[in-house]
Amino acid sequence: MTNYMEEVSFSAVLHEEDLDGKPVFVADCVELGVSDFGDSIDESLGNLKKGVSLLLEEAPEKKVLLKTKEPVLVTRVVL
């Protein structure tokens, strides 16, 4: 049996964190509130894709949250 999932897109925000003295990359799906991490940007994005896929498999009604026409704006604010 093949799992077919229509193609969807989502916003990913990446940042670097220190985990026990080791840098890791954290990727966040803004629309769904899903996060994952990895040792590289590619690994963190791959892990995020898996997490989002699993969420949408279990809760397909959340796909409506990805139907936005505008991209998410991410910026740095200095106080």
Buried (B, 14 or more C-beta within 10 A) or exposed (E): EEEEEEEEEBBBEBEEEEEEEEEBBBBBBBBBEBBBBBEEEEBBBBBBBEBBBEBBEEEEEBBEBBEEEEEEEEEEEEE
